[in-house]
Amino acid sequence: MIGPMRTTAAVLWEPGGKWEVEEVELDAPNAGEVLVELTASGLCHSDEHMVTGDLPVAYPMVGGHEGAGRVIEIGPGVTEVAVGDPVVMTFLPSCGRCPYCARGLPNLCNDGAGATLGPQLDGTYRFHARGEDVGQMCLLGTFARHTVVPVKSVVKIDEGFPLDLAALVGCGVTTGFGSAVRSAGLRAGDSAVVIGVGGIGANAVQGARVAGCRYVVAVDPVEFKREQALTLGATHVAASIDEAWELVSELTRGQLADAAILCTGVAEGADLQPALQLVGKGGRVVVTALGHAEEDTASLSLLELTLYEKQIRGALFGSSAAQHDVPRLLEMHNLGQLKLRELITKEYTLDQVNEGYEDVRAGRNIRGLIRYQ
């Protein structure tokens, strides 16, 4: 048995604070859990929501929910993976047995209900520091060289696939791609607008391209991100929603888009009506971005919603099924159908995690990646 052990992790101790990189204690895996040595972790905007307080969590918390590595120890009863297996960690567990999993909605698994509360599924903690129990973002805590996670949260992948690229599929790639292909239901010949070209929006662009959309319009105020969107499959770009409306209206001869996918850093209630106006009759607005926890109002035309049969729907993990979709997305990359390496704007060490999020706030990254040595 390897655990308990000491490792290094980035811990957020309070809202508005900085990530503190320090030595922590890590317990051995309990029943149904595995100990993973990470290769890489993505810097997702959802962890920034913990800093700003937009995503209520229990502090302190080891951040990170997008990662990949190798299993180095298994807990009692684990048969799905073995020591040495390469795995992608997904930010939502899937039990396969609850009513939502049984209905084909594993992204809504009941085991994910407390993913941001801190403790593991049995209510106890694996990380400890400064004499306190420390939670794990989405049961994972990938801002650590080692972590203990539920086996329900890992997907075994093929040997030989680069684990730094596989890490991106734990959240951003699958969420963005699924938001286009699954949540928005885009099909060949459709037209789509992706609002916000970060780690999620960039992959919504890829999903729309793979779905066969004739027009994929990427909207972002940052020129660098618009340029990147064009390399990932956008046919057109715009700096604002108003500019996008003029463009889409002209391209579609007034019919407007079939779907608009909201992938901004933070979803605002005021975003819904402009997004709704981008889509035509029967069009869908997919809200993938997280909103402020306390915000419960939105502005939109109910008359437009009804008379044109428009739809607004939320999307969690891109309505995806991790065990099904993660291996297929990796295979699509192997076949040249999905770009992963091109998503990584800059790599960081764990000690540079705060620098990485400064780059996120400044709009300099599509996806930053922590690489563990």
Phi, psi and omega per residue, in radians:
M1 nan 2.302 -3.116
I2 -1.469 -0.900 -3.101
G3 -1.357 2.829 -0.043
P4 -1.210 2.749 -3.057
M5 -2.611 3.044 3.029
R6 -1.983 2.445 3.125
T7 -2.552 -3.111 -3.135
T8 -1.971 2.396 -3.099
A9 -2.546 2.755 3.020
A10 -1.719 2.054 -3.030
V11 -1.993 2.361 3.004
L12 -1.786 2.060 -3.031
W13 -1.630 -0.355 -3.111
E14 -2.803 2.695 3.085
P15 -1.104 2.447 -3.109
G16 1.447 -0.033 -3.121
G17 -1.505 -3.077 3.050
K18 -1.829 2.787 3.050
W19 -1.235 2.207 3.135
E20 -1.779 1.977 -3.136
V21 -1.543 2.034 -3.009
E22 -2.668 2.924 3.089
E23 -1.349 2.367 -3.139
V24 -2.292 2.797 3.032
E25 -1.631 2.448 -3.124
L26 -2.262 2.128 3.138
D27 -1.299 2.846 3.026
A28 -1.211 2.738 3.120
P29 -1.159 2.407 3.009
N30 -1.484 -3.043 3.117
A31 -0.995 2.330 3.105
G32 1.360 0.250 -3.103
E33 -2.194 2.828 3.115
V34 -2.361 2.608 3.030
L35 -1.700 2.197 -3.074
V36 -2.083 2.344 2.954
E37 -1.680 2.051 -3.013
L38 -1.425 2.580 2.980
T39 -1.712 -0.686 -3.074
A40 -2.760 2.762 3.062
S41 -2.467 2.378 3.060
G42 -1.400 2.683 3.062
L43 -1.734 1.619 -3.075
C44 -1.600 2.620 -3.116
H45 -1.145 -0.396 -3.133
S46 -1.081 -0.551 3.078
D47 -1.225 -0.513 3.026
E48 -1.144 -0.545 3.086
H49 -1.097 -0.515 3.070
M50 -1.184 -0.646 -3.138
V51 -1.174 -0.786 -3.085
T52 -1.347 -0.319 -3.090
G53 1.582 -0.001 3.101
D54 -1.119 -0.513 3.092
L55 -1.930 1.840 -3.101
P56 -1.149 2.191 3.086
V57 -2.392 2.935 3.058
A58 -1.649 2.126 3.136
Y59 -1.627 2.641 -0.002
P60 -1.371 2.820 -3.049
M61 -2.554 2.292 2.926
V62 -1.337 2.158 -3.075
G63 -1.404 3.129 3.056
G64 1.663 2.262 3.131
H65 -2.526 0.372 -3.127
E66 -2.436 1.807 -3.054
G67 -2.796 2.961 3.091
A68 -2.598 2.673 3.134
G69 -3.074 -2.690 -3.129
R70 -2.158 2.480 3.066
V71 -1.245 2.228 3.119
I72 -2.051 -0.121 3.026
E73 -2.822 2.526 3.107
I74 -2.084 2.581 3.087
G75 -1.505 3.015 3.131
P76 -0.989 2.397 3.054
G77 1.482 -0.049 -3.120
V78 -1.425 2.120 3.112
T79 -2.165 -0.217 -3.048
E80 -1.245 -0.530 3.117
V81 -2.363 2.866 -3.139
A82 -2.244 2.867 3.085
V83 -1.010 2.298 -3.132
G84 1.728 -0.239 -3.112
D85 -1.202 2.391 2.981
P86 -1.374 2.374 -3.086
V87 -2.420 2.625 2.904
V88 -1.767 2.356 3.076
M89 -1.714 2.226 -3.128
T90 -1.867 2.546 -2.967
F91 -1.355 -0.059 3.045
L92 -2.196 2.184 3.082
P93 -1.287 2.823 3.089
S94 -2.443 2.032 -3.078
C95 -1.476 -0.445 -3.134
G96 1.433 -0.035 -3.021
R97 -2.221 -0.364 -3.098
C98 -1.227 2.926 -3.107
P99 -0.981 -0.595 -3.103
Y100 -1.310 -0.747 3.057
C101 -1.071 -0.710 -3.116
A102 -1.153 -0.459 3.111
R103 -1.514 0.065 -3.120
G104 1.462 0.417 3.128
L105 -2.119 1.041 -3.075
P106 -1.123 -0.369 3.081
N107 -1.201 -0.243 3.110
L108 -1.898 0.336 -3.126
C109 -0.871 2.440 3.137
N110 -1.039 -0.476 3.141
D111 -1.202 -0.261 3.112
G112 -1.500 -0.046 -3.031
A113 -1.060 -0.613 -3.110
G114 -1.882 0.493 -3.003
A115 -1.086 -0.460 -3.113
T116 -1.827 0.172 -3.098
L117 -1.446 -0.383 3.057
G118 2.098 -1.013 -3.071
P119 -1.320 2.958 3.067
Q120 -1.319 3.137 -3.018
L121 -1.082 -0.440 3.131
D122 -1.560 0.086 3.086
G123 1.529 0.034 3.121
T124 -1.938 2.969 -3.035
Y125 -1.911 2.608 3.071
R126 -1.819 -0.553 3.123
F127 -1.666 2.527 3.087
H128 -2.504 2.438 3.119
A129 -2.738 2.534 3.107
R130 0.942 0.568 3.131
G131 1.365 0.151 -3.113
E132 -2.117 2.682 2.945
D133 -1.263 2.478 -3.115
V134 -2.163 2.230 -3.121
G135 -1.336 3.076 3.141
Q136 -2.250 2.179 3.120
M137 -1.009 2.123 3.118
C138 0.964 0.602 3.119
L139 1.226 0.070 -3.011
L140 -1.893 -1.173 -3.053
G141 1.202 1.069 -3.083
T142 -1.423 -0.055 2.997
F143 -1.454 0.907 3.135
A144 -2.673 2.558 -3.134
R145 -1.145 -0.576 3.098
H146 -2.340 2.607 3.086
T147 -2.673 2.731 3.062
V148 -1.946 2.217 -3.037
V149 -2.389 2.801 3.047
P150 -1.136 2.482 3.059
V151 -1.117 -0.376 3.076
K152 -1.170 -0.225 -3.091
S153 -1.841 0.135 -3.131
V154 -2.091 2.596 3.076
V155 -2.144 2.077 3.082
K156 -1.228 2.372 -3.128
I157 -2.150 2.997 -3.104
D158 -1.161 2.468 3.043
E159 -1.090 2.410 3.074
G160 1.736 -0.275 3.105
F161 -1.279 2.340 -3.107
P162 -1.026 2.092 -3.047
L163 -1.221 -0.434 3.088
D164 -1.157 -0.627 3.092
L165 -1.350 -0.650 3.126
A166 -1.070 -0.537 -3.132
A167 -0.992 -0.622 -3.068
L168 -1.143 -0.372 -3.084
V169 -1.464 -0.121 3.103
G170 -1.203 -0.378 3.109
C171 -2.577 -1.271 -2.906
G172 -1.010 -0.850 -3.086
V173 -1.143 -0.867 -3.080
T174 -1.152 -0.704 3.138
T175 -1.126 -0.839 -3.121
G176 -1.191 -0.850 3.136
F177 -1.030 -0.827 -3.128
G178 -1.145 -0.572 3.117
S179 -1.053 -0.589 3.116
A180 -1.439 -0.853 -2.990
V181 -1.435 -0.683 -3.072
R182 -1.726 -1.023 -3.060
S183 -1.130 -0.808 -3.128
A184 -1.456 -0.315 3.116
G185 1.093 0.619 -3.116
L186 -1.155 2.512 -3.115
R187 -2.327 2.959 -3.137
A188 -0.984 2.303 3.123
G189 1.601 -0.171 3.110
D190 -1.262 2.982 2.994
S191 -2.173 2.474 -3.039
A192 -2.388 2.608 3.014
V193 -2.124 2.231 3.079
V194 -1.927 2.074 -3.072
I195 -1.776 1.889 -3.090
G196 1.759 2.054 -3.069
V197 -2.034 1.173 2.984
G198 -1.793 -2.609 -3.110
G199 -1.109 -0.503 3.094
I200 -1.515 -0.908 -3.080
G201 -1.042 -0.625 3.123
A202 -1.041 -0.619 -3.122
N203 -1.496 -0.388 2.948
A204 -1.136 -0.659 3.052
V205 -1.063 -0.798 3.123
Q206 -1.091 -0.715 3.130
G207 -1.096 -0.734 3.120
A208 -1.108 -0.677 3.108
R209 -1.129 -0.834 -3.126
V210 -1.098 -0.604 3.126
A211 -1.166 -0.299 3.099
G212 1.684 0.372 3.136
C213 -1.068 2.448 3.126
R214 -1.357 -0.555 3.062
Y215 -2.255 2.301 3.033
V216 -2.249 1.885 -3.102
V217 -1.799 2.102 3.132
A218 -1.787 2.285 -3.073
V219 -2.022 2.143 3.077
D220 -2.836 2.427 3.141
P221 -1.285 -0.263 -3.086
V222 -1.589 2.117 -3.069
E223 -1.048 -0.729 3.135
F224 -0.974 -0.738 -3.117
K225 -1.231 -0.625 3.078
R226 -1.122 -0.712 3.102
E227 -1.083 -0.739 3.130
Q228 -1.145 -0.649 3.137
A229 -1.037 -0.652 3.127
L230 -1.135 -0.571 3.116
T231 -1.326 -0.319 -3.090
L232 -1.724 -0.049 3.048
G233 2.244 -0.060 3.069
A234 -1.150 2.438 3.076
T235 -1.574 -0.458 -3.134
H236 -2.555 2.773 3.098
V237 -2.350 2.765 3.104
A238 -2.558 2.641 -3.108
A239 -1.550 -0.245 -3.115
S240 -2.641 2.886 3.117
I241 -1.159 -0.659 3.101
D242 -1.064 -0.766 3.100
E243 -1.117 -0.679 3.129
A244 -1.130 -0.674 3.141
W245 -1.076 -0.788 3.125
E246 -1.049 -0.748 -3.107
L247 -1.163 -0.848 -3.103
V248 -1.152 -0.681 3.120
S249 -1.061 -0.730 3.132
E250 -1.197 -0.781 -3.084
L251 -1.102 -0.680 -3.027
T252 -1.728 0.134 -3.133
R253 1.013 0.708 3.057
G254 1.543 -0.084 -3.119
Q255 -1.391 -0.367 3.121
L256 1.198 -3.060 -2.960
A257 -1.420 2.754 3.037
D258 -1.405 -0.502 3.126
A259 -2.671 2.558 2.987
A260 -2.174 2.280 -3.067
I261 -2.005 2.065 -3.067
L262 -1.569 1.916 -3.076
C263 -2.191 0.540 -3.135
T264 -1.211 2.910 -3.142
G265 -1.020 -0.738 3.072
V266 -2.380 2.286 3.081
A267 -1.397 2.313 3.107
E268 -1.976 2.593 3.111
G269 -1.012 -0.546 -3.126
A270 -1.279 -0.156 -3.123
D271 -1.342 -0.413 -2.938
L272 -1.170 -0.796 -3.104
Q273 -1.126 -0.814 3.066
P274 -1.016 -0.670 3.102
A275 -1.172 -0.689 -3.141
L276 -1.108 -0.598 -3.133
Q277 -1.290 -0.258 3.107
L278 -1.348 -0.374 -3.067
V279 -1.807 2.617 -3.124
G280 -1.579 -2.824 -3.129
K281 -1.035 2.300 -3.115
G282 1.285 0.139 -3.091
G283 -1.298 2.766 -3.109
R284 -2.056 2.399 2.958
V285 -1.898 2.082 3.138
V286 -1.839 2.139 -3.137
V287 -1.773 1.778 3.106
T288 -1.700 -0.541 3.141
A289 -1.127 2.557 3.070
L290 -1.448 2.410 3.088
G291 -1.694 3.067 3.062
H292 -1.140 2.402 -3.080
A293 -1.059 -0.585 -3.061
E294 -1.562 -0.116 -3.086
E295 -1.450 2.159 -3.125
D296 -2.287 0.394 3.086
T297 -2.240 2.612 3.099
A298 -2.572 2.607 3.133
S299 -1.789 2.175 3.071
L300 -2.813 2.768 -3.139
S301 -1.531 1.898 3.105
L302 -1.187 -0.553 3.096
L303 -1.099 -0.798 3.104
E304 -1.093 -0.702 -3.132
L305 -1.046 -0.756 -3.087
T306 -1.373 -0.908 -3.014
L307 -1.157 -0.527 -3.136
Y308 -1.803 0.119 3.138
E309 0.865 0.752 3.065
K310 -1.390 2.812 -3.076
Q311 -2.307 2.560 2.998
I312 -2.212 2.221 3.128
R313 -2.459 2.575 3.027
G314 -1.439 2.763 3.123
A315 -2.404 2.045 3.083
L316 -1.891 2.120 -3.086
F317 1.008 0.492 3.129
G318 1.083 0.502 -3.118
S319 0.943 0.550 -3.013
S320 -1.660 2.844 3.044
A321 -2.020 1.899 -2.959
A322 -0.983 -0.846 -3.058
Q323 -1.125 -0.474 3.116
H324 -1.519 -0.802 -2.931
D325 -1.481 -0.651 -3.083
V326 -1.014 -0.913 3.131
P327 -1.051 -0.602 -3.118
R328 -1.255 -0.640 3.082
L329 -1.139 -0.684 3.102
L330 -1.146 -0.669 3.099
E331 -1.171 -0.655 3.078
M332 -1.062 -0.652 3.064
H333 -1.100 -0.782 3.141
N334 -1.052 -0.524 -3.122
L335 -1.545 0.024 3.123
G336 1.419 0.261 -3.080
Q337 -1.700 -0.184 -3.091
L338 -2.479 2.235 -3.127
K339 -1.575 2.298 3.089
L340 -2.108 -0.894 -3.116
R341 -0.987 -0.649 -3.092
E342 -1.194 -0.269 3.133
L343 -1.327 -0.425 -3.035
I344 -1.443 1.930 -3.137
T345 -1.416 -0.713 -3.082
K346 -2.704 2.556 3.081
E347 -1.850 2.621 -3.106
Y348 -2.362 2.788 2.883
T349 -1.525 2.927 3.113
L350 -1.060 -0.607 3.128
D351 -1.116 -0.324 -3.107
Q352 -1.732 0.307 -3.058
V353 -1.045 -0.663 3.128
N354 -1.199 -0.628 3.041
E355 -1.086 -0.685 3.120
G356 -1.057 -0.722 -3.133
Y357 -1.335 -0.425 2.971
E358 -1.094 -0.694 3.098
D359 -1.176 -0.626 3.086
V360 -1.080 -0.835 -3.107
R361 -1.100 -0.592 -3.103
A362 -1.450 -0.043 3.121
G363 1.323 0.400 -3.099
R364 -1.567 -0.170 -3.062
N365 -2.091 2.422 2.791
I366 -1.380 -0.955 3.011
R367 -2.575 2.145 2.980
G368 -1.532 2.635 -3.084
L369 -2.320 2.212 2.976
I370 -1.507 2.161 3.084
R371 -1.904 2.214 3.129
Y372 -1.608 2.402 -3.115
Q373 -1.605 nan nan
